[in-house]
Amino acid sequence: MSPFRDNLFAGKVAFVAGGTSGINLGIARRLAELGAKVAVAGRDPEKAKAAAADIGHGAIGLSADVRDYGAIRGAMEHVRNEFGPMDIVISGAAGNFLAPALGMSANAFKTVVDIDLLGTFNVFRGCHDLLATPGASLIAITAGQAVNASALQAHACAAKAGINQLVRVLALEWGPHVRVNGISPGPIAGTEGMKRLAPNAETRAAHYDRIAMKRWGEVEEIGEAAVFLCSSAANYITGTILDVDGGSQVGDASRSSLERGMA
């Protein structure tokens, strides 16, 4: 059972970039369930429309590519005109694939950096004068690759590390009127990201074995973390990256490592 009361975000306006699927759709759904007026944005207009219907509660779906500042700014202006100034903005659009650095083109590297890092900047820069301040809460969706190097992930590691630093810089520059934080999910069941990063039994076992809690996370658990960071319970939290990963970042939690340590 959720610890958050119904109508927690009644009268609040939320915008979720990348909110047409996976973790971000889960966040958008949870914000709407708690009373927020929600808009989601993604590149595919049909997926955006379907996501809004899935969320319900009067949610709207907009087509915009986070790599295009004018497009994402236009989407957020639409939300402001439709619902009013935004209280909550989530930047979660992301791209990823497995490839060694020498097997990756410069354009492939740039594509992920542009979606993840440039996209986060565009969302946050574009929303600033459209926010309800003081008290607005911005959240970037990052990942453990920001702090832990991972083979075949040069593009994602670089992009997510940039997001973490961007969160901290914006928290410094925009406090006290706007709070800026990040959420770093661990392996989350049923998401497109895990289908790409753990496409077979061997890679799934390797991911699973590194999780201290020995289970996959759920989309709903990321949603609850986002609700906390956007709520008054987190009023004194800014510039923070919240790991919601079952202990994936606390070190090598695998049985084989424990066995090596006891050998």
FITORMI-257440 format. One record per residue (C-alpha): residue number from 0; residue in three letters; chain; x, y negated, z. Coordinates in steps of 0.2 Angstrom, whole numbers, plus 5000, padded with zeros to 4 digits. Example, Ala and Ser with C-alpha at 12.3 -4.5 7.8 and 13.67 -1.06 7.14 Angstrom:
2
{n=0; res=ALA; chain=A; X=5062; Y=5022; Z=5039} $
{n=1; res=SER; chain=A; X=5068; Y=5005; Z=5036} $
//
This chain:
263
{n=0; res=MET; chain=A; X=5000; Y=5000; Z=5000} $
{n=1; res=SER; chain=A; X=5006; Y=4983; Z=4995} $
{n=2; res=PRO; chain=A; X=5011; Y=4971; Z=5010} $
{n=3; res=PHE; chain=A; X=5005; Y=4956; Z=5000} $
{n=4; res=ARG; chain=A; X=4987; Y=4949; Z=5003} $
{n=5; res=ASP; chain=A; X=4975; Y=4948; Z=4989} $
{n=6; res=ASN; chain=A; X=4974; Y=4931; Z=4980} $
{n=7; res=LEU; chain=A; X=4992; Y=4927; Z=4986} $
{n=8; res=PHE; chain=A; X=4995; Y=4917; Z=4970} $
{n=9; res=ALA; chain=A; X=4977; Y=4910; Z=4968} $
{n=10; res=GLY; chain=A; X=4979; Y=4893; Z=4958} $
{n=11; res=LYS; chain=A; X=4997; Y=4897; Z=4953} $
{n=12; res=VAL; chain=A; X=5002; Y=4898; Z=4935} $
{n=13; res=ALA; chain=A; X=5015; Y=4911; Z=4929} $
{n=14; res=PHE; chain=A; X=5025; Y=4914; Z=4913} $
{n=15; res=VAL; chain=A; X=5034; Y=4930; Z=4909} $
{n=16; res=ALA; chain=A; X=5046; Y=4930; Z=4894} $
{n=17; res=GLY; chain=A; X=5048; Y=4948; Z=4888} $
{n=18; res=GLY; chain=A; X=5032; Y=4952; Z=4897} $
{n=19; res=THR; chain=A; X=5024; Y=4963; Z=4884} $
{n=20; res=SER; chain=A; X=5032; Y=4980; Z=4890} $
{n=21; res=GLY; chain=A; X=5041; Y=4989; Z=4904} $
{n=22; res=ILE; chain=A; X=5047; Y=4980; Z=4920} $
{n=23; res=ASN; chain=A; X=5041; Y=4963; Z=4914} $
{n=24; res=LEU; chain=A; X=5024; Y=4969; Z=4910} $
{n=25; res=GLY; chain=A; X=5023; Y=4977; Z=4927} $
{n=26; res=ILE; chain=A; X=5028; Y=4960; Z=4935} $
{n=27; res=ALA; chain=A; X=5015; Y=4951; Z=4925} $
{n=28; res=ARG; chain=A; X=5001; Y=4963; Z=4930} $
{n=29; res=ARG; chain=A; X=5005; Y=4962; Z=4948} $
{n=30; res=LEU; chain=A; X=5006; Y=4943; Z=4948} $
{n=31; res=ALA; chain=A; X=4989; Y=4943; Z=4939} $
{n=32; res=GLU; chain=A; X=4982; Y=4955; Z=4952} $
{n=33; res=LEU; chain=A; X=4987; Y=4943; Z=4966} $
{n=34; res=GLY; chain=A; X=4977; Y=4929; Z=4958} $
{n=35; res=ALA; chain=A; X=4990; Y=4920; Z=4946} $
{n=36; res=LYS; chain=A; X=4985; Y=4914; Z=4929} $
{n=37; res=VAL; chain=A; X=4997; Y=4923; Z=4918} $
{n=38; res=ALA; chain=A; X=5005; Y=4921; Z=4901} $
{n=39; res=VAL; chain=A; X=5016; Y=4934; Z=4893} $
{n=40; res=ALA; chain=A; X=5027; Y=4931; Z=4878} $
{n=41; res=GLY; chain=A; X=5036; Y=4942; Z=4866} $
{n=42; res=ARG; chain=A; X=5042; Y=4943; Z=4848} $
{n=43; res=ASP; chain=A; X=5028; Y=4954; Z=4842} $
{n=44; res=PRO; chain=A; X=5011; Y=4945; Z=4842} $
{n=45; res=GLU; chain=A; X=5001; Y=4961; Z=4842} $
{n=46; res=LYS; chain=A; X=5011; Y=4968; Z=4857} $
{n=47; res=ALA; chain=A; X=5008; Y=4951; Z=4866} $
{n=48; res=LYS; chain=A; X=4989; Y=4952; Z=4863} $
{n=49; res=ALA; chain=A; X=4989; Y=4970; Z=4869} $
{n=50; res=ALA; chain=A; X=4999; Y=4966; Z=4884} $
{n=51; res=ALA; chain=A; X=4987; Y=4952; Z=4889} $
{n=52; res=ALA; chain=A; X=4972; Y=4963; Z=4887} $
{n=53; res=ASP; chain=A; X=4981; Y=4976; Z=4898} $
{n=54; res=ILE; chain=A; X=4984; Y=4963; Z=4911} $
{n=55; res=GLY; chain=A; X=4967; Y=4957; Z=4911} $
{n=56; res=HIS; chain=A; X=4962; Y=4943; Z=4923} $
{n=57; res=GLY; chain=A; X=4961; Y=4930; Z=4909} $
{n=58; res=ALA; chain=A; X=4980; Y=4933; Z=4904} $
{n=59; res=ILE; chain=A; X=4986; Y=4926; Z=4887} $
{n=60; res=GLY; chain=A; X=4999; Y=4933; Z=4876} $
{n=61; res=LEU; chain=A; X=5010; Y=4922; Z=4865} $
{n=62; res=SER; chain=A; X=5022; Y=4926; Z=4851} $
{n=63; res=ALA; chain=A; X=5039; Y=4918; Z=4854} $
{n=64; res=ASP; chain=A; X=5058; Y=4924; Z=4852} $
{n=65; res=VAL; chain=A; X=5068; Y=4919; Z=4867} $
{n=66; res=ARG; chain=A; X=5083; Y=4916; Z=4855} $
{n=67; res=ASP; chain=A; X=5073; Y=4902; Z=4847} $
{n=68; res=TYR; chain=A; X=5073; Y=4887; Z=4859} $
{n=69; res=GLY; chain=A; X=5059; Y=4878; Z=4850} $
{n=70; res=ALA; chain=A; X=5048; Y=4893; Z=4849} $
{n=71; res=ILE; chain=A; X=5050; Y=4897; Z=4868} $
{n=72; res=ARG; chain=A; X=5048; Y=4879; Z=4872} $
{n=73; res=GLY; chain=A; X=5032; Y=4878; Z=4862} $
{n=74; res=ALA; chain=A; X=5025; Y=4894; Z=4870} $
{n=75; res=MET; chain=A; X=5028; Y=4886; Z=4887} $
{n=76; res=GLU; chain=A; X=5020; Y=4870; Z=4882} $
{n=77; res=HIS; chain=A; X=5005; Y=4880; Z=4877} $
{n=78; res=VAL; chain=A; X=5004; Y=4888; Z=4894} $
{n=79; res=ARG; chain=A; X=5005; Y=4871; Z=4903} $
{n=80; res=ASN; chain=A; X=4991; Y=4864; Z=4892} $
{n=81; res=GLU; chain=A; X=4980; Y=4879; Z=4894} $
{n=82; res=PHE; chain=A; X=4983; Y=4882; Z=4913} $
{n=83; res=GLY; chain=A; X=4993; Y=4868; Z=4920} $
{n=84; res=PRO; chain=A; X=5011; Y=4866; Z=4926} $
{n=85; res=MET; chain=A; X=5020; Y=4883; Z=4929} $
{n=86; res=ASP; chain=A; X=5024; Y=4889; Z=4947} $
{n=87; res=ILE; chain=A; X=5032; Y=4905; Z=4942} $
{n=88; res=VAL; chain=A; X=5044; Y=4909; Z=4927} $
{n=89; res=ILE; chain=A; X=5051; Y=4926; Z=4924} $
{n=90; res=SER; chain=A; X=5065; Y=4928; Z=4910} $
{n=91; res=GLY; chain=A; X=5066; Y=4946; Z=4906} $
{n=92; res=ALA; chain=A; X=5068; Y=4949; Z=4888} $
{n=93; res=ALA; chain=A; X=5083; Y=4960; Z=4884} $
{n=94; res=GLY; chain=A; X=5091; Y=4971; Z=4871} $
{n=95; res=ASN; chain=A; X=5103; Y=4986; Z=4873} $
{n=96; res=PHE; chain=A; X=5110; Y=5001; Z=4865} $
{n=97; res=LEU; chain=A; X=5125; Y=5013; Z=4868} $
{n=98; res=ALA; chain=A; X=5141; Y=5009; Z=4858} $
{n=99; res=PRO; chain=A; X=5160; Y=5008; Z=4861} $
{n=100; res=ALA; chain=A; X=5167; Y=4991; Z=4858} $
{n=101; res=LEU; chain=A; X=5177; Y=4997; Z=4843} $
{n=102; res=GLY; chain=A; X=5161; Y=5004; Z=4836} $
{n=103; res=MET; chain=A; X=5151; Y=4988; Z=4838} $
{n=104; res=SER; chain=A; X=5150; Y=4974; Z=4825} $
{n=105; res=ALA; chain=A; X=5152; Y=4956; Z=4831} $
{n=106; res=ASN; chain=A; X=5134; Y=4953; Z=4826} $
{n=107; res=ALA; chain=A; X=5128; Y=4968; Z=4837} $
{n=108; res=PHE; chain=A; X=5137; Y=4961; Z=4852} $
{n=109; res=LYS; chain=A; X=5130; Y=4943; Z=4848} $
{n=110; res=THR; chain=A; X=5113; Y=4950; Z=4847} $
{n=111; res=VAL; chain=A; X=5112; Y=4957; Z=4864} $
{n=112; res=VAL; chain=A; X=5121; Y=4941; Z=4872} $
{n=113; res=ASP; chain=A; X=5109; Y=4930; Z=4862} $
{n=114; res=ILE; chain=A; X=5093; Y=4939; Z=4868} $
{n=115; res=ASP; chain=A; X=5099; Y=4942; Z=4886} $
{n=116; res=LEU; chain=A; X=5110; Y=4927; Z=4891} $
{n=117; res=LEU; chain=A; X=5105; Y=4913; Z=4878} $
{n=118; res=GLY; chain=A; X=5087; Y=4919; Z=4880} $
{n=119; res=THR; chain=A; X=5088; Y=4916; Z=4899} $
{n=120; res=PHE; chain=A; X=5095; Y=4899; Z=4897} $
{n=121; res=ASN; chain=A; X=5082; Y=4894; Z=4884} $
{n=122; res=VAL; chain=A; X=5068; Y=4900; Z=4895} $
{n=123; res=PHE; chain=A; X=5074; Y=4891; Z=4910} $
{n=124; res=ARG; chain=A; X=5080; Y=4875; Z=4902} $
{n=125; res=GLY; chain=A; X=5064; Y=4874; Z=4892} $
{n=126; res=CYS; chain=A; X=5053; Y=4876; Z=4907} $
{n=127; res=HIS; chain=A; X=5061; Y=4864; Z=4919} $
{n=128; res=ASP; chain=A; X=5050; Y=4848; Z=4915} $
{n=129; res=LEU; chain=A; X=5034; Y=4859; Z=4914} $
{n=130; res=LEU; chain=A; X=5036; Y=4866; Z=4931} $
{n=131; res=ALA; chain=A; X=5025; Y=4862; Z=4947} $
{n=132; res=THR; chain=A; X=5038; Y=4855; Z=4958} $
{n=133; res=PRO; chain=A; X=5043; Y=4856; Z=4972} $
{n=134; res=GLY; chain=A; X=5041; Y=4875; Z=4975} $
{n=135; res=ALA; chain=A; X=5043; Y=4883; Z=4958} $
{n=136; res=SER; chain=A; X=5051; Y=4899; Z=4957} $
{n=137; res=LEU; chain=A; X=5062; Y=4906; Z=4943} $
{n=138; res=ILE; chain=A; X=5068; Y=4924; Z=4941} $
{n=139; res=ALA; chain=A; X=5080; Y=4931; Z=4929} $
{n=140; res=ILE; chain=A; X=5080; Y=4950; Z=4926} $
{n=141; res=THR; chain=A; X=5098; Y=4956; Z=4926} $
{n=142; res=ALA; chain=A; X=5106; Y=4973; Z=4929} $
{n=143; res=GLY; chain=A; X=5120; Y=4982; Z=4938} $
{n=144; res=GLN; chain=A; X=5131; Y=4981; Z=4923} $
{n=145; res=ALA; chain=A; X=5134; Y=4962; Z=4928} $
{n=146; res=VAL; chain=A; X=5146; Y=4968; Z=4942} $
{n=147; res=ASN; chain=A; X=5150; Y=4986; Z=4938} $
{n=148; res=ALA; chain=A; X=5159; Y=4989; Z=4921} $
{n=149; res=SER; chain=A; X=5151; Y=5003; Z=4911} $
{n=150; res=ALA; chain=A; X=5158; Y=5011; Z=4896} $
{n=151; res=LEU; chain=A; X=5148; Y=5009; Z=4880} $
{n=152; res=GLN; chain=A; X=5141; Y=4993; Z=4887} $
{n=153; res=ALA; chain=A; X=5153; Y=4979; Z=4883} $
{n=154; res=HIS; chain=A; X=5138; Y=4968; Z=4876} $
{n=155; res=ALA; chain=A; X=5126; Y=4971; Z=4891} $
{n=156; res=CYS; chain=A; X=5140; Y=4969; Z=4904} $
{n=157; res=ALA; chain=A; X=5145; Y=4952; Z=4897} $
{n=158; res=ALA; chain=A; X=5127; Y=4946; Z=4895} $
{n=159; res=LYS; chain=A; X=5121; Y=4951; Z=4912} $
{n=160; res=ALA; chain=A; X=5137; Y=4944; Z=4921} $
{n=161; res=GLY; chain=A; X=5133; Y=4928; Z=4912} $
{n=162; res=ILE; chain=A; X=5115; Y=4928; Z=4918} $
{n=163; res=ASN; chain=A; X=5121; Y=4931; Z=4936} $
{n=164; res=GLN; chain=A; X=5132; Y=4916; Z=4935} $
{n=165; res=LEU; chain=A; X=5118; Y=4905; Z=4927} $
{n=166; res=VAL; chain=A; X=5106; Y=4909; Z=4941} $
{n=167; res=ARG; chain=A; X=5119; Y=4903; Z=4954} $
{n=168; res=VAL; chain=A; X=5123; Y=4887; Z=4944} $
{n=169; res=LEU; chain=A; X=5105; Y=4883; Z=4941} $
{n=170; res=ALA; chain=A; X=5101; Y=4886; Z=4959} $
{n=171; res=LEU; chain=A; X=5114; Y=4873; Z=4964} $
{n=172; res=GLU; chain=A; X=5109; Y=4860; Z=4951} $
{n=173; res=TRP; chain=A; X=5090; Y=4862; Z=4953} $
{n=174; res=GLY; chain=A; X=5088; Y=4864; Z=4972} $
{n=175; res=PRO; chain=A; X=5079; Y=4859; Z=4982} $
{n=176; res=HIS; chain=A; X=5064; Y=4858; Z=4971} $
{n=177; res=VAL; chain=A; X=5066; Y=4874; Z=4961} $
{n=178; res=ARG; chain=A; X=5072; Y=4891; Z=4967} $
{n=179; res=VAL; chain=A; X=5082; Y=4901; Z=4955} $
{n=180; res=ASN; chain=A; X=5085; Y=4920; Z=4958} $
{n=181; res=GLY; chain=A; X=5088; Y=4936; Z=4949} $
{n=182; res=ILE; chain=A; X=5082; Y=4954; Z=4951} $
{n=183; res=SER; chain=A; X=5094; Y=4968; Z=4946} $
{n=184; res=PRO; chain=A; X=5084; Y=4984; Z=4944} $
{n=185; res=GLY; chain=A; X=5091; Y=5001; Z=4945} $
{n=186; res=PRO; chain=A; X=5086; Y=5016; Z=4934} $
{n=187; res=ILE; chain=A; X=5067; Y=5013; Z=4932} $
{n=188; res=ALA; chain=A; X=5056; Y=5028; Z=4926} $
{n=189; res=GLY; chain=A; X=5047; Y=5027; Z=4910} $
{n=190; res=THR; chain=A; X=5055; Y=5011; Z=4903} $
{n=191; res=GLU; chain=A; X=5063; Y=5008; Z=4886} $
{n=192; res=GLY; chain=A; X=5079; Y=5004; Z=4894} $
{n=193; res=MET; chain=A; X=5081; Y=5021; Z=4902} $
{n=194; res=LYS; chain=A; X=5076; Y=5030; Z=4886} $
{n=195; res=ARG; chain=A; X=5090; Y=5021; Z=4877} $
{n=196; res=LEU; chain=A; X=5103; Y=5023; Z=4891} $
{n=197; res=ALA; chain=A; X=5099; Y=5040; Z=4897} $
{n=198; res=PRO; chain=A; X=5093; Y=5049; Z=4881} $
{n=199; res=ASN; chain=A; X=5097; Y=5067; Z=4886} $
{n=200; res=ALA; chain=A; X=5098; Y=5078; Z=4901} $
{n=201; res=GLU; chain=A; X=5116; Y=5075; Z=4904} $
{n=202; res=THR; chain=A; X=5115; Y=5056; Z=4905} $
{n=203; res=ARG; chain=A; X=5099; Y=5057; Z=4915} $
{n=204; res=ALA; chain=A; X=5108; Y=5068; Z=4928} $
{n=205; res=ALA; chain=A; X=5123; Y=5056; Z=4928} $
{n=206; res=HIS; chain=A; X=5112; Y=5041; Z=4932} $
{n=207; res=TYR; chain=A; X=5102; Y=5051; Z=4945} $
{n=208; res=ASP; chain=A; X=5117; Y=5057; Z=4954} $
{n=209; res=ARG; chain=A; X=5123; Y=5039; Z=4957} $
{n=210; res=ILE; chain=A; X=5107; Y=5034; Z=4966} $
{n=211; res=ALA; chain=A; X=5109; Y=5034; Z=4985} $
{n=212; res=MET; chain=A; X=5090; Y=5037; Z=4987} $
{n=213; res=LYS; chain=A; X=5090; Y=5051; Z=4974} $
{n=214; res=ARG; chain=A; X=5075; Y=5046; Z=4964} $
{n=215; res=TRP; chain=A; X=5071; Y=5035; Z=4949} $
{n=216; res=GLY; chain=A; X=5063; Y=5018; Z=4953} $
{n=217; res=GLU; chain=A; X=5045; Y=5013; Z=4948} $
{n=218; res=VAL; chain=A; X=5040; Y=4998; Z=4938} $
{n=219; res=GLU; chain=A; X=5028; Y=4994; Z=4952} $
{n=220; res=GLU; chain=A; X=5043; Y=4992; Z=4964} $
{n=221; res=ILE; chain=A; X=5051; Y=4979; Z=4953} $
{n=222; res=GLY; chain=A; X=5034; Y=4970; Z=4953} $
{n=223; res=GLU; chain=A; X=5033; Y=4970; Z=4972} $
{n=224; res=ALA; chain=A; X=5051; Y=4963; Z=4973} $
{n=225; res=ALA; chain=A; X=5046; Y=4949; Z=4961} $
{n=226; res=VAL; chain=A; X=5031; Y=4945; Z=4971} $
{n=227; res=PHE; chain=A; X=5042; Y=4943; Z=4987} $
{n=228; res=LEU; chain=A; X=5054; Y=4931; Z=4978} $
{n=229; res=CYS; chain=A; X=5040; Y=4920; Z=4972} $
{n=230; res=SER; chain=A; X=5031; Y=4920; Z=4988} $
{n=231; res=SER; chain=A; X=5032; Y=4908; Z=5003} $
{n=232; res=ALA; chain=A; X=5041; Y=4922; Z=5012} $
{n=233; res=ALA; chain=A; X=5056; Y=4918; Z=5001} $
{n=234; res=ASN; chain=A; X=5056; Y=4900; Z=5003} $
{n=235; res=TYR; chain=A; X=5074; Y=4899; Z=5009} $
{n=236; res=ILE; chain=A; X=5081; Y=4911; Z=4996} $
{n=237; res=THR; chain=A; X=5089; Y=4904; Z=4980} $
{n=238; res=GLY; chain=A; X=5105; Y=4908; Z=4970} $
{n=239; res=THR; chain=A; X=5103; Y=4926; Z=4975} $
{n=240; res=ILE; chain=A; X=5103; Y=4942; Z=4965} $
{n=241; res=LEU; chain=A; X=5092; Y=4955; Z=4973} $
{n=242; res=ASP; chain=A; X=5097; Y=4973; Z=4969} $
{n=243; res=VAL; chain=A; X=5081; Y=4984; Z=4968} $
{n=244; res=ASP; chain=A; X=5090; Y=5000; Z=4963} $
{n=245; res=GLY; chain=A; X=5089; Y=5013; Z=4977} $
{n=246; res=GLY; chain=A; X=5107; Y=5010; Z=4982} $
{n=247; res=SER; chain=A; X=5115; Y=5012; Z=4965} $
{n=248; res=GLN; chain=A; X=5126; Y=4997; Z=4968} $
{n=249; res=VAL; chain=A; X=5133; Y=5002; Z=4985} $
{n=250; res=GLY; chain=A; X=5146; Y=5014; Z=4978} $
{n=251; res=ASP; chain=A; X=5147; Y=5031; Z=4970} $
{n=252; res=ALA; chain=A; X=5133; Y=5040; Z=4979} $
{n=253; res=SER; chain=A; X=5135; Y=5056; Z=4969} $
{n=254; res=ARG; chain=A; X=5137; Y=5073; Z=4978} $
{n=255; res=SER; chain=A; X=5153; Y=5076; Z=4968} $
{n=256; res=SER; chain=A; X=5161; Y=5061; Z=4976} $
{n=257; res=LEU; chain=A; X=5156; Y=5066; Z=4993} $
{n=258; res=GLU; chain=A; X=5163; Y=5083; Z=4990} $
{n=259; res=ARG; chain=A; X=5179; Y=5076; Z=4984} $
{n=260; res=GLY; chain=A; X=5180; Y=5065; Z=4999} $
{n=261; res=MET; chain=A; X=5178; Y=5080; Z=5011} $
{n=262; res=ALA; chain=A; X=5190; Y=5091; Z=5002} $
//
